[in-house]
Amino acid sequence: MFSRRGFLGTAALVSASTVGGRVQAASIPEAPTMDKAVMQPPLHPTAGPDYRPVVTLNGWTLPFRMNGDWKEFHLVAEPVVREFAEGMNVNLWGYNGQSPGPTIEAVEGDKVRIFVTNRLPEYTTVHWHGMIIPSGMDGVGGLTQPHIQPGKTFVYEFEMKKSGTFMYHPHSDEMVQMAMGMMGMVVVHPRDPNFRPVDRDFVFVMSTYRVDPGTYLPRVNEMTDFNMWTWNSRVFPGIDPLPVRLGDKVRVRIGNLSMTNHPIHLHGHSFAVTCTDGGWIPESAQYPETTTDVPVGAVRVFDVLADNPGDWAFHCHKSHHTMNAMGHEVRTLIGVPRKDLAKAVGKLAPDAMAMGSTGMAMGNMEMPAPDNTLPMMTGTGQFGPIEMGGMFTVMKIREDLARDDYRDPGPYQFPKGTVAYEVASPAAEPARQPARPIQQMKM
Ligand SMILES: [Cu+2]
C-alpha cells in the first residue's frame, strides 16, 4: 500500500515531491523517445514481479521507473515522421517519437502513474480502452476531465485491476487524432506467472490511412476509402517478421483502431483466441480456427503452438488490405483482347500501357510512381515476387533460434523434396466432358 513514509524512504525518490498527495512538476520522469521503426528487444522487468515481456512489431516498450510502489511512465503526444516501409515517410501524430506509441507493460495489481505531456498544436487526452479504472481516469475530454492543452502535462493514476491486452488512444478531436496515428497498446501480465505462460509474445495495433500517391499527410476527413492498411503504422514489406523457435508456444495480441474489421489469417497452423480486451476466455469456450476476425475497437489475442517449421504467411484476409495505395477506379480487363485495347489506348495516350487482360500479376515489372509512393504489390521471396502490400508479414518458425532472439532469421531452408515443383513434361490436355447447351438443362 502507498504510504508517504515509504515513499520518502525510497532512494529513487530523491527528486520527487508531493503536495497534498498530488505530484508536482519536479518529479515528472524523463520521456524516452524512439527513432527507429524496427522491433526492439523485449524489455525485461527490473523491478516488481517477474514476467515474460512482449515484443512490439516495429516498435518498443516504454521504460518505467519505480516511485515507491508506483510504476511511473511518461507519454509525450507529438508530431512524428513514420516510415511506412522503405521509400515512404508519412507525417503523423504519435507518442515519444513514433506512431503508434510505445507499448505500456505492467503486472496485474500494479499501481501506475502515467504522465501525458501534450506537444501537439491542439488539445488531447488519453483514454485507456478496455481497462477497469475510476471514471475520472478514463480520459474522455469534456466528460471525465478537461482537455490537455498544448504544452501541459496531466497525470493518470490507477491500479491495473486485471491482466490482459488493452489499447490507448485520444478521446479528444478523436477523428483527426486517430486518423493521424495516435494509439498504442497496453499489456498487463497476470500476477501468477503460471497462468497461461507462453514462450514468445507479440503485440501490434491495426490502423488505416488515406495517403494519396505523392503526398506525405493522411487525409483525416476520409471515412471509408483508405489506401494504407497498416500494422503498427507499417505496411509490407516494412512489417517485421515474427521469428519463432520450433515448439514455442506463441501469443499474438492484435488491436484494431481502424474503421473496419480485419480477418487475420495464419498459414500452417490452427490457433485459439484466448483473450479479448474484455478478459481471458475460459478454455471451455475456446475453439480452433485459422482466421479470426478482429472487430473495430477491439482486441483479439490468439495462442498458437509453433510446431510446423517454415515461412508462414500471416495477413489480413481482405485481399485489398494486402495491397498498398492503388487506383480503385481501374477497370477489370480480364479477357479483353490486349491488341485492340492497346491500339485504342495508344491513340489516347501514347505512353500508356494496357494492362490486366490476363490478370494483374506484374512479376518484377517496375512502374513509375510519384515520390513517396510504394508499389501497390511488392516484396520478393527466395522464389520470386511476393506481390503483396499492406497487412502482410511472415511467421518464421525455425529450429535453431535462441530464446530471446527476435532477429530476422532469413529465408527458410526447405528440406529437399518438400517444395511444390514443375513436372518434367507438359501435361496432355485433360479429358473433359463436353459442356451441354443451357436449353437442354432441366430446370
Ligand atoms: Cu483487413
Residues whose N, C-alpha, C, O or C-beta is under 5 A from the ligand:
A	BS01	CU	N261 H262 P263 C316 K318 H321
